[in-house]
Structure formats: structure tokens, C-alpha cells
Amino acid sequence: QVQLVQSGAEVKKPGASVKVSCKASGYTFTNYYMHWVRQAPGQGLEWMGIINPSGGSTSYAQKFQGRVTMTRDTSTSTVYMELSSLRSEDTAVYYCARLDLLLATPDYWGQGTLVTVSS
Amino acid sequence: DIQMTQSPSAMSASVGDRVTITCRASQGISNYLAWFQQKPGKVPKRLIYAASSLQSGVPSRFSGSGSGTEFTLTISSLQPEDFATYYCLQHNSYPALTFGGGTKVEIK
């Protein structure tokens, strides 16, 4: 069965960087793009970007351009999302979500990683 | 960028009520719209895709309609397990996605 298992919660200071991992299993890793979506406490869902695990190409939301980097390691079927220059407004749960190629929307989601930015 | 405006942002309803949630796109998106349900502490779950197609396993009391810029999600008879937050999602601007602001459905 498809599983996306994310890394554990993080606490970071303003100005620092955080790198969240998402390990995929149960399907051919390189056949499915992966989105990253975040959700601030009590707020809605916000799309951050997408990565093609096959070639590594990425597309980022304009809001995060220059601060976010998405990478992948095909040997471990893992995608990573690194966000730099953290500020308090980046406190959120970060999700990876697999792109359903047929329906062009996320189908499977990771469990979420809480990133807290606090001095 | 395409903006998605969802209304209402919150509502109170009783079990058995018919509930309608609206999502409006800032420009035409054909039928590239999905609806998701999210319960507290859980990941979003897809209910509807292509504006009106019911995801396998989702109860038939959920339905979606619309095309272009105006879309609706209807729950024909609200059940206790339906109290949650609902989000629309446009994917016309693939690979970029835009979520609506969400509608929290609470118990009256």
C-alpha cells in the first residue's frame, strides 16, 4: 500500500533553515510527482511547490521562490523540502502529497511535520 | 495567479440538513476543481474530482457541480461524521495548485 512517512517535528529559531523529509513506499517512486503543502495553526492549506522525482525538476509557488528548495534521493525514495530564512509566520504543519497523474490532484498525503519557529 | 474564494467561511448546521458550499475562481478553470474534507488533526481527504465526479468510497450524499468560475459542494443530508472543514482546490494552472480558504461546518 502507498505510504508517505515524514520526518518528525522541528523547532527552529528565526533565520534558521529546516529540512523536512518524506519517504515513499508501495509504488514506483519516480513515476509520481510530489507536492508540498503547508497549513499554519488554525488556517487553510497553502501550496508550496512540486517536484518530479524522476528528473528532479521543480516548480515553486511565487511566495516561496528563493527560500524553498525541493530535492529527491531516488536511492531511498525520499523527497525533501528545505525552507530557509525562517520566520514566525512559517510555523505550520508541512505535508508532502503525491500527485495523482490521472486526476491531477493529490491522492496520498504524508502524516505532516510540525515546524515551529520561535526565539 | 488564480484566486479561489470560498463561502461561507464557517457555518452551523444540524444533522439531516442540506448543506451547500460555494467556491468561485478569479478566472475560468473549466472543471479542474476538486473538493477535500479535513477533520481536526487529520490529512485532507479527496471527495470530488473534476468538479462533479465522486471519489470512490465517498458517500453519495456528497455531490459537486459547476464549471468555469462557480462551483458548489452539496451534502444532501448532513451526518455526524461530516462535521469538518471543506476546501476546494483548483488545478487548472498545473503544476500550481490553489486552495480555497476553507469552510468549517459545525454542529448547530
Boltz contact constraints between the chains, C-beta under 6 A:
constraints:
  - contact:
      token1: [A, 44]
      token2: [B, 99]
      max_distance: 6.0
  - contact:
      token1: [A, 44]
      token2: [B, 101]
      max_distance: 6.0
  - contact:
      token1: [A, 44]
      token2: [B, 102]
      max_distance: 6.0
  - contact:
      token1: [A, 45]
      token2: [B, 87]
      max_distance: 6.0
  - contact:
      token1: [A, 45]
      token2: [B, 99]
      max_distance: 6.0
  - contact:
      token1: [A, 47]
      token2: [B, 97]
      max_distance: 6.0
  - contact:
      token1: [A, 50]
      token2: [B, 95]
      max_distance: 6.0
  - contact:
      token1: [A, 59]
      token2: [B, 95]
      max_distance: 6.0
  - contact:
      token1: [A, 103]
      token2: [B, 49]
      max_distance: 6.0
  - contact:
      token1: [A, 104]
      token2: [B, 91]
      max_distance: 6.0
  - contact:
      token1: [A, 105]
      token2: [B, 34]
      max_distance: 6.0
  - contact:
      token1: [A, 105]
      token2: [B, 49]
      max_distance: 6.0
  - contact:
      token1: [A, 105]
      token2: [B, 91]
      max_distance: 6.0
  - contact:
      token1: [A, 109]
      token2: [B, 43]
      max_distance: 6.0
